[in-house]
């Protein structure tokens, strides 16, 4: 700990820094080979590498332990499966292998998972392996970047904070794209800092590529930190101003190419030869960029405008949102300390030269944190707790680097002697508040945090001066332990399953349930949020929960998958679990006969909001008659479950939000006439936004289709035709099937198209 308790506020030596010019001294006589020599001043302390490896092992355990018991996002699981069956689906990010509709995100994360599943087979571990590796890579990049600017002690603290951030642990165990998004953004920020330091163009171009790929992972969210990157390079990079501007212009070109290549490629494919782009209003990627995954997320909106009223998941929008009952335990533990460290570090930099790397790093990570904080706090659109994982790298870097600067100032300058202890006291106080919110959950922890921090602060003052570096180092270590104890407990609750509720891909969170303003201050959440536009919220919640609980993971790596997307959970915070395809339908798939997502949901038509009975699936496959799609359903929740249960393409007619204009009457007639689709499910809730196209399709199917009776496929329905189920019905009359709480499967043939 000698480097972490150095009393002099000077930057450590580094191989990336020019060495100071020393007064020439006579060349010493070379020592004999057997004579030991002193290590160079910038040699890593002996504890540095073991500590870093221990942090990586800890993170790997948190991200991968008991992974098969976690519910993945079946929306993305189905798309990954489809990508293993069709390269076209892999490129477009299609939900189904027939390429009718894409997911509502760009496909880069799906491409990565899809390649892994093509190589190793389709399953939970095969899907999650590249994401867990990128999560560990994020820690490595941040550790390396912080070490280059500050020292090994600061880097270790930053890596530990990032690894133990509760919401980061939760999302890194899920197949949402945020894990890959953060990896790419952190890589871009680290490369930009390298470009600031050495003045070379190549790292800056590499940074642009990283942010462009981040854009193709989650669109405009990948750009949130870009203003900080731009400002730091423009001000602090070594080249002259004109050269800096030229370099930034070149980087902008690279950024544009790496960001828009997919959208441009999609637009070059004729609309009738590509799937409808989910989440858009016109089937184009450009509309998805600017609306649903763009300003709509921040400003809110109706239909496909990014979702309105997103506060149902993260509390009301406002500057204090990160500290509320829902988000506080997920991300806010060290925000106060990071803020003090940022301000204190900038003041300590004083009148450093323009190119000072320490100040540049503070501005970079401070800007990263501030931009993400303000965006998430003020967002009026869909705002899920797991979005805040993007805050974690900035907080971690400031805690490590800025915290070290406060420690050095604490030892060297009496004017600063109160700053570090005060920041630590505030950190412990806020941790106690957060832990006390979880009534009855590890009640011993908050007193322990308070006592350990009090002892640590006392030790800082007692051992501040004199030759007592080891005791001071012990006090610093105790302060670090007290600071991360609360986040660590929350984080461990995810793989251990000790939190209230169950980990779910629907709305992954860590720790106990503490919030009433969202569908999960605790793991898995629960409840519904008002349903699809034009439908009853209560019914939407019932539909979303109809599939049961997540599959616990079967031999062969079957992904359990909870049916949700980050936009998906606008309509349900608890979604049905999924099952793997039947034997032979996908590499690595495990044969299943039923189970979650495949169990009968009730009477009518064998269909619920998220699954079908195995008897109905067998009937549909037997009578598929060469059709490309097994079935068409109203929304992506049901489609994703059926794709995973059957291994066959299933159409989502109106996307996740229910307002995609993907299916029109003319398109449906064309599919039926060409023999590409025979079966359509109506009812069951989530029919869409009540648009003209929805009404036309519904009326035409009811008028021309033949309802499938339960007795046609079920051996146990001969005496139970009058089902008492309130969620589904087997009624074949048009008047009955129009109820949003009932569902009916219809058969259509080319002869039905007039």
C-alpha angles and dihedrals in degrees: 000000000000092000091051093052100042105144094211117085096223128121116256122249116268136183088236093056125080108251117242116256111253130199108272113257131190113277107258121232108261112256120237114266091251094056112097115235129210115260117253114266093248096050113129114256114252093250096053102082096040090049092050093047090049090053091051091050090049091050092048090054092048093048099040110027114112089354093155088063092060122091112238126205104271091197089067093033090059092048091050090050090049089050090057089054099045131028088205090057089047092055098044096037092239120186090217131038089234088066100230097135136007129219115264095256134067111269106241096105090044090050091055094048091042093055090050091051092047089055101039103022131260115297146104098281094039090054096043100042096086091044093051090048091051090048090055088044090056090057091048093050093047092047091051094046095049092045091053092056103033120007146277095283093053090046092052092051092048092050092048093049092049093047093051100043102125099220090046091056090049097050094041087063091055133072096235112124096246095094092058091040093058092045092055094045093049089048089051093050093047092050090048090054089050089052090049090053102043099028093227124142099219097070089049091053089047088053090053091051091052093051090045091055088046087057089053088052100052106349119226094009086070089063099054095100095042096095090059091049092049094047095047094049094044093052106031109029117113102237121089118272096261091050091048091053092049091050092049090050090053090048090050090056091050090047092052093049095046091046103045105032092099096045090047092049091050092051091052091059112083113251093242091055099050134058120262109266104245117231094026127107096219105029095256131121092225091061090050090052096052100035125023096024096027134047090346089073092057102033098033124220145173130282109353095355094110097281129284129237093027088161087090087082103035106019130257117330113257143115093277096050095111089062099049126112093270103044101025097083092042102056116347102081097102102022092103092051091046090052093051091045092051095050093041093047093051091050091049090053086063113165096350117159118278091254095051105142095205093058091043090054092048091051092045097052093033091052090046090054096043095047094049092043094053094043094051095039095052100035112128094187130067109329119177122186093240091063086075092070084089088068093060100079093053093047091047094050092049092048091051103039101028091041090056091052090052090050093052091047090048090059100038106038127045090205089066098042094105100045101076096042091048092050091050092048091052090048092053092045093053091046089054090051091051094046092048090055088068097068113206095005111122092328091184093064102074095052089048091052091051095048096045092048092048090052091046093052090047089052091051091058096041095048098034095109134033131041096309102113095142093054091046089049089052090052091050090049091050090051090051091049092050091048095053099035094091096046089045092055091049091046095050091051089071102060092031094051090224097130124094108269128013131282109260138180087224096078108345114206136154135234131017125331108267106149132083094182096073144028095266134013077160133049117299097001117210142221136061133272111220101293132244120332107278096018134091116273094219092054092047089055090050091049093050092051096044095096096066128224130336119279109257093226124270133220109286095041101278109185112235096201125182109225106250150106126197086260090036094067090062081088103036133010095196115050135183123272123244136225131212123260119272118272113297097015096101138012109270093007119147120224112250132184100193134314127132112359090012102059120102111271099202140297117309117081090333087268132123134167093289116011151024134226116261088241092058092046090051090049092050092049093047091052098036089110096199096309116154093225125048095208143343118229133180102250145019095252092067094037094053092050093049093047090054093043097047105023087225130115113267124187122234101204100194105019130234101312091042092238103088111122092221100124122052129172091250091051092048092050090050093052093048094045091051092049092242094122132027108161129060129177119214127187127014092120128277093076093151137258098320091256125165090255091053092051093046093051093046095049094045094049092048091048099045105024130086114233116233110234120217089235089063092070109009121081091195099053101078093098099027103062090125095066117190093206113129095199100057140014139196095215113139097200120106093229092056096045093055091071110106090221093059134065134201132183116221131198119220129182135184089263089063091062111088 
